Amino acid sequence: MTGPKDNDRREATSVTITAFECSPDGGKGLARDTRVRWALEEVGEPYEVRLLSFRAMKEPAHLALHPFGQIPTYERGDLALFETGAIVFHIAEQHAGLLPEDANARARAITWMFAALNTVEPPILELVTAKLLESDKPWSKERMPLVEDRVRARLKQLAARLSDADWLDGAFSAGDLLMVSVLLRLKSSGILDEYPNLAAYLARGEARPAYKRAFAAQLATNTAKTPAG
Ligand SMILES: N[C@@H](CCC(=O)N[C@@H](CS)C(=O)NCC(=O)O)C(=O)O
């Protein structure tokens, strides 16, 4: 039976995340709230979203939640978290489905979470920065091949390890969720097509119903309205 008390309790423990009111990518799913939405969808945890303008992200109320004034954050009851890696890890710890039960397999899946964020994402972000923010610099044309080759070096290693497997280490895990999320940033560059098994890996991630729901939810936010001002 559900009475007012049950509703109150559910309210108090419901998950709220933050996202851009208007994502710079216009809804391509590259803002990092998509990773958190995806993790929550994978484990079947409902969530609310608080949308923030760039100005609100730098104001004291949000800085109290996120010291660097960024999105996403995660709040549940009196717990507030920032950093997508930590948030996805927390979700995976709270629910079955994103980390294996076996201790060693679990440790390996967590290793892939770190590898995605610490080893594979940095050169990809460097490429994104070079294209978006530095393409007008006089040295940009000369530097770009170097930046692209650093991405290729990592992709080659990752492709060799993945080989013809579906996922990085057995069943789909939070490590795959973060790795696919990181690789998504390369989709428009064409570089991923040089590594057919990685392109197929990405497509497998995007085909997951939970990813589709997460993507659709962030797209709906970003196409719903243009904020005033
Ligand atoms: N390492 C952080 C990075 C967070 C981050 O860069 N968030 C971006 C959106 S994807 C942001 O808020 N950018 C706006 C800003 O830094 O002012 C994480 O993984 O959560």
The ligand as an ORCA input file, in Angstrom:
! r2SCAN-3c Opt
* xyz 0 1
  N      35.745     15.531    -15.164
  C      34.412     16.083    -15.113
  C      34.242     17.041    -16.291
  C      32.943     17.773    -16.213
  C      32.796     18.706    -17.391
  O      33.766     19.048    -18.108
  N      31.556     19.147    -17.625
  C      31.293     20.025    -18.724
  C      30.069     19.555    -19.488
  S      30.324     17.988    -20.251
  C      30.971     21.417    -18.196
  O      30.283     21.546    -17.212
  N      31.473     22.437    -18.881
  C      31.200     23.797    -18.562
  C      32.294     24.436    -17.771
  O      33.314     23.782    -17.467
  O      32.125     25.630    -17.477
  C      33.378     14.951    -15.143
  O      33.697     13.894    -15.688
  O      32.280     15.105    -14.599
*
